[in-house]
Amino acid sequence: MSFRRLRTATLAVLATALIAPLAPTVNAAHAAEPALAAPGGAFRVFAQDPPKHLPAGGGVNVVIPPEASAAACSQGPNGTIRGQRVMLTAGHCLAEDKDSPKMGERVTVPIGRQYLPIGTRGKVHKPTDYENTFWPHEFFWDTINTDDWGIVQLHDGVPATSLSQSRDADGRTHGAPVHLRSIRDRSTLPHNTFSTDNFGEPICKDGATSGRSCGTQIGRSRNGVYSWGLYYQFGDSGGINYDPTDGAVVGVTSMGLGPLGKAQPADRIIETAYGVPDGQVNKEFKLEDSTAPHANFTPLNTEQQRITDTVKQENPDLPMYTPEEAWNKAVDAAQTDAAIVADRAGKVRTIDEAQKLADTAAFAANHHAAQLSATGTNYAISNLAGLGSSN
């Protein structure tokens, strides 16, 4: 089992199928324009040429709206460096994926039924895809060393804030806003090095899917701060991670496996992207001065429900299964194909037949893995949200 990247790959995947001690908090802000560039808030990157159809198997193409193929992530800290207004986030939120449509350049935020532009994709470093990783120790060091950062170039005039806050996918808020005051600038470690000099320090995150959660730092590497207890979820990627005792920015959400999480250190993003010397980050990068409140971002589940409703309207003859029904169908199909492959295995007589069978089995396994992953995610999320079967 491996760490999971936590970008919600596309909103179509879901549409079709902790409060702890806080850093110095801020009272309700005085009259100020609500911030669109807001740590912990949602952002979206649309496909350059959004697909109009989604293959659903059996030769059926489902009509989908443009927002169904948008990548969904959470915002990291924003500020100014060398005269440029920027927002820091995870690289896999902005990097193009070979399995997804080509990304557009515009970065937007969901407000009501609109997607308002806040900036454009800037520098980005895509994390390892583990293509050349075959042994456990190789996976370990790939995970330890890989960096995962992206820069959004903010438009002039876009209202921003240094307050971290988030609403979860259902629109519930978690705790009071937290004022981010600096970047945690630690000494940069060499490659293939793991340190526990931060062991036991507190850490909190704000994300647009799961809201706020807090846990404990357990170690760090050159490009990772490891924690226990944050429980990152898909769509939290790129969101702010901070020290609740002093409001220092620790990093941005990168990947996780249950309670074990990895954040990309914010100081390393700035050092790498702009060539800032180790220990000089806060001299070069200035967090946003404003403490304006967050804009009223559309909750993820509201957005997904709107997409689902549109899909239903555009495809009136399409059978719409509940997540549980889709999961059961996927399991049945996988079991049927497995039985067929097993039966054929007992009849193999030549190397050529064996190779053909192996190719068939591999294709079937990959197909059903994808189907089970998608339907299982929908099933789990729907059950958590109280939308599952009443049985």
C-alpha positions in Angstrom: 0.0 0.0 0.0 1.3 3.5 -0.8 0.7 7.1 0.0 -2.2 8.7 -1.8 -2.0 11.9 -3.7 -4.9 13.9 -2.4 -6.1 16.0 -5.2 -9.7 15.1 -6.1 -8.6 13.9 -9.6 -11.8 15.3 -11.2 -15.1 16.3 -9.8 -16.7 13.9 -12.2 -15.4 10.8 -10.3 -17.4 11.7 -7.3 -20.4 13.3 -9.2 -21.0 10.1 -11.2 -20.9 7.2 -9.2 -11.1 18.1 15.4 -10.6 20.9 16.9 -7.3 21.3 18.9 -5.5 24.2 20.6 -5.1 27.0 18.1 -2.7 29.7 17.2 -3.6 33.3 18.1 -7.1 33.6 16.6 -8.8 36.6 15.1 -12.2 38.0 15.9 -14.7 38.6 13.1 -12.9 40.9 10.7 -13.8 44.5 10.2 -15.5 45.5 7.0 -13.2 44.2 4.3 -13.6 42.7 0.9 -13.9 38.9 1.3 -10.7 37.2 0.3 -10.6 34.9 -2.8 -7.0 34.0 -2.2 -7.5 32.4 1.2 -5.5 29.6 3.0 -7.6 26.5 3.4 -10.1 27.6 0.8 -11.0 25.7 -2.4 -9.6 26.2 -5.8 -10.2 24.6 -9.2 -8.2 24.2 -12.4 -10.3 23.5 -15.5 -9.2 21.5 -18.5 -7.9 23.5 -21.4 -10.6 21.8 -23.6 -13.1 20.3 -21.2 -14.4 16.9 -22.4 -18.1 16.9 -23.2 -18.6 13.2 -22.7 -17.4 10.6 -20.2 -17.1 7.0 -21.4 -19.3 4.8 -19.1 -18.7 1.4 -20.6 -20.8 -0.6 -23.1 -20.3 2.1 -25.7 -22.3 4.6 -23.6 -20.9 8.2 -23.5 -22.3 10.3 -20.7 -22.8 14.1 -21.3 -21.0 16.1 -18.6 -20.6 19.8 -17.8 -17.2 21.5 -18.1 -16.7 21.7 -14.3 -16.9 17.9 -14.1 -13.4 17.6 -15.4 -11.9 20.3 -13.1 -9.1 19.4 -10.7 -10.1 20.2 -7.1 -7.6 21.2 -4.4 -7.2 23.5 -1.4 -5.2 26.7 -1.1 -1.9 27.1 0.7 -0.4 30.4 2.0 -0.2 33.5 -0.1 2.2 36.4 -0.1 4.7 38.4 -2.1 8.2 37.6 -3.2 10.3 39.9 -5.3 7.3 41.9 -6.3 5.2 38.9 -7.3 1.9 38.0 -5.6 1.8 34.2 -5.3 0.0 31.3 -3.6 1.8 28.2 -2.6 0.2 24.8 -3.1 1.0 21.1 -4.0 2.6 20.4 -7.3 0.3 17.6 -8.2 -2.6 20.1 -8.1 -1.1 22.1 -10.9 0.9 19.4 -12.8 -0.6 17.7 -15.8 -1.5 14.1 -15.4 -1.2 11.7 -18.4 -4.6 10.2 -17.4 -6.4 13.5 -17.3 -7.3 16.2 -19.9 -4.7 18.8 -20.6 -4.9 21.5 -17.9 -5.8 25.1 -18.7 -3.7 28.0 -17.3 -6.4 29.7 -15.3 -6.9 29.0 -11.6 -10.3 29.7 -10.2 -12.4 29.5 -7.0 -16.0 28.2 -6.7 -18.3 31.0 -5.5 -22.0 30.2 -5.8 -22.5 28.8 -9.3 -19.5 30.7 -10.7 -15.8 30.0 -10.9 -13.9 33.3 -10.3 -10.4 33.6 -11.7 -7.7 34.4 -9.1 -4.5 33.7 -11.1 -2.6 31.4 -13.4 -0.5 28.3 -13.1 3.1 29.2 -12.4 6.2 27.2 -11.6 5.5 23.6 -10.6 7.4 20.5 -9.6 5.5 17.3 -10.1 6.3 14.6 -7.5 7.7 11.2 -8.3 5.3 8.8 -10.0 7.3 5.8 -8.8 7.7 4.5 -12.4 11.2 3.2 -11.6 10.5 2.0 -8.1 10.5 -1.7 -7.7 11.7 -2.5 -4.1 10.4 -1.3 -0.7 13.6 0.6 0.1 13.4 2.4 -3.3 9.8 3.4 -2.6 10.8 4.7 0.9 13.6 6.9 -0.4 11.5 8.1 -3.3 8.8 9.2 -0.9 11.3 10.8 1.5 13.2 12.8 -1.2 10.5 13.8 -3.7 9.2 17.4 -3.7 5.6 18.3 -4.5 5.1 22.0 -5.0 3.3 24.5 -7.2 3.0 28.2 -7.5 -0.1 30.2 -8.5 0.6 33.6 -9.9 -2.1 35.8 -8.4 -3.8 38.5 -10.4 -3.4 42.1 -9.4 -6.4 43.2 -7.3 -7.5 39.8 -6.2 -8.4 40.1 -2.5 -6.2 37.9 -0.3 -5.8 37.2 3.4 -3.4 35.7 5.9 -6.2 34.0 7.8 -6.4 30.3 7.6 -9.8 28.8 7.8 -11.8 26.1 6.0 -15.2 24.7 5.6 -15.5 21.0 5.0 -17.3 19.4 2.1 -20.7 19.9 3.8 -20.0 23.6 4.5 -19.3 23.2 8.2 -16.7 25.5 9.8 -14.1 24.1 12.2 -12.8 26.5 14.8 -11.9 30.2 14.6 -9.7 31.8 11.9 -6.0 31.5 12.5 -3.6 34.3 11.7 -0.6 33.0 9.8 2.5 35.0 10.9 5.6 33.5 9.3 7.1 30.6 7.4 8.8 27.9 9.5 12.3 28.0 8.1 14.3 25.0 9.2 17.8 24.0 8.1 17.6 22.0 4.8 18.5 18.4 5.2 20.6 16.4 2.6 19.0 13.9 0.3 18.4 10.4 1.9 18.2 11.9 5.4 15.5 11.7 7.9 15.4 13.8 11.1 13.2 13.7 14.2 14.2 17.2 15.5 10.5 18.2 15.1 9.2 15.1 16.8 6.2 16.0 19.1 5.6 19.4 17.7 1.9 20.2 17.0 0.5 20.7 13.5 -2.9 21.6 12.1 -4.3 21.7 8.6 -7.2 23.4 6.9 -8.6 21.7 3.8 -11.7 22.2 1.7 -12.8 18.6 2.0 -12.3 17.6 5.7 -12.0 21.1 7.2 -9.6 21.5 10.1 -7.8 18.7 11.9 -4.8 18.7 14.2 -2.1 16.2 15.0 1.6 15.7 15.9 4.7 16.0 13.8 6.8 12.9 13.9 9.8 13.7 11.6 11.0 15.5 8.5 13.1 15.0 5.4 14.5 17.4 2.8 11.0 17.7 1.2 8.6 16.4 3.7 7.1 17.1 7.1 5.6 13.9 8.5 2.7 13.9 10.9 0.2 11.6 12.7 -3.5 12.4 13.1 -4.4 14.9 10.4 -6.2 12.3 8.2 -5.9 14.2 4.9 -8.6 13.5 2.4 -8.9 13.8 -1.4 -9.4 17.5 -2.2 -7.4 18.6 0.9 -4.2 18.6 -1.3 -2.3 21.8 -1.4 -4.0 23.2 1.7 -2.3 25.0 4.5 -0.5 23.1 7.3 0.6 25.3 10.3 1.9 25.3 13.9 -1.1 26.1 16.1 1.1 27.6 18.8 2.5 30.5 16.8 0.8 30.6 13.4 3.9 29.6 11.6 3.3 28.0 8.1 4.7 24.5 8.1 3.8 23.5 4.6 1.1 22.3 2.2 -0.8 19.0 2.1 0.9 16.5 -0.2 0.0 12.9 0.5 -1.3 10.6 3.2 -2.2 7.1 4.3 -4.8 7.1 7.0 -3.4 9.1 10.0 0.1 9.3 8.5 0.6 12.4 6.4 3.3 14.2 4.5 3.3 17.9 3.9 5.6 19.7 1.5 7.6 22.2 3.6 6.8 25.8 2.6 10.4 27.0 3.1 11.6 24.4 0.6 9.1 25.6 -2.0 10.4 29.1 -1.7 14.0 28.1 -1.6 13.7 25.8 -4.7 11.3 27.9 -6.8 13.2 31.2 -6.3 16.7 30.2 -5.3 16.4 31.7 -1.8 19.3 30.7 0.5 18.6 28.4 3.4 17.6 30.4 6.4 16.6 33.5 4.4 13.0 32.6 3.5 11.2 35.2 5.7 13.4 38.0 4.4 12.4 37.3 0.8 8.8 36.0 1.2 6.2 38.2 3.0 2.9 36.7 3.9 -0.2 38.8 3.1 -0.9 41.6 5.5 -4.6 41.6 5.3 -6.8 39.6 7.7 -9.9 39.9 5.6 -12.5 37.1 6.1 -12.7 34.3 3.5 -15.1 34.6 0.6 -18.1 32.3 0.8 -16.6 29.3 -1.1 -19.1 26.8 -2.5 -18.9 23.6 -0.4 -17.5 20.6 -2.3 -20.6 18.4 -1.8 -22.9 21.2 -3.0 -20.7 21.6 -6.1 -20.8 17.8 -6.7 -24.5 17.6 -6.3 -25.0 20.3 -8.8 -22.8 18.4 -11.3 -24.7 15.2 -10.6 -28.1 17.0 -11.2 -26.7 18.3 -14.5 -25.6 14.9 -15.6 -29.0 13.5 -14.8 -30.7 16.2 -16.7 -28.4 15.8 -19.7 -28.8 12.0 -19.8 -32.4 11.3 -19.0 -32.2 7.7 -20.3 -29.0 6.8 -18.4 -29.6 4.4 -15.5 -28.4 6.1 -12.3 -27.1 3.6 -9.7 -26.6 4.3 -6.0 -23.0 4.0 -5.0 -23.8 0.7 -3.3 -25.4 -0.7 -6.4 -22.5 0.5 -8.6 -20.0 -1.2 -6.1 -21.9 -4.5 -6.2 -22.0 -4.5 -10.0 -18.3 -3.8 -10.2 -17.5 -6.6 -7.7 -19.8 -9.0 -9.6 -18.1 -8.2 -12.9 -14.6 -8.6 -11.4 -15.5 -12.0 -9.9 -17.0 -13.2 -13.2 -13.9 -12.3 -15.2 -11.7 -13.9 -12.5 -13.6 -17.1 -12.9 -13.2 -17.0 -16.7 -9.5 -16.4 -16.5 -9.1 -19.3 -13.9 -11.0 -21.6 -16.2 -8.8 -20.7 -19.2 -5.7 -21.1 -17.1 -6.4 -24.8 -16.8 -6.5 -25.2 -20.6 -3.2 -23.4 -21.5 -1.0 -25.7 -23.7 1.6 -23.3 -25.3 3.7 -20.4 -24.4 1.8 -18.2 -26.9 -1.5 -19.2 -25.2 0.0 -18.4 -21.8 1.1 -15.0 -22.9 -2.3 -14.1 -24.4 -3.9 -15.3 -21.2 -1.5 -13.1 -19.1 -2.3 -10.1 -21.3 -6.0 -10.7 -20.9 -5.7 -11.1 -17.1 -3.6 -8.0 -16.8 -6.1 -5.9 -18.8 -9.1 -7.2 -16.7 -7.2 -6.6 -13.5 -6.4 -3.0 -14.4 -9.9 -2.3 -15.6 -11.6 -3.7 -12.5 -9.1 -2.0 -10.2 -10.1 1.3 -11.7 -13.8 0.5 -11.5 -13.6 -0.7 -7.9 -11.5 2.3 -6.9 -14.0 4.8 -8.3 -17.2 3.1 -7.1 -15.6 2.3 -3.8 -14.7 6.0 -3.2 -18.3 7.0 -4.1 -19.7 4.3 -1.8 -17.6 5.3 1.1 -18.2 9.0 0.7 -21.9 8.6 0.3 -22.1 6.4 3.4 -20.2 9.0 5.4 -22.5 11.7 4.2 -25.6 9.7 4.9 -26.4 9.2 1.3 -26.0 5.4 1.0 -28.6 2.7 0.7 -31.3 2.5 3.4 -30.9 -1.2 3.5 
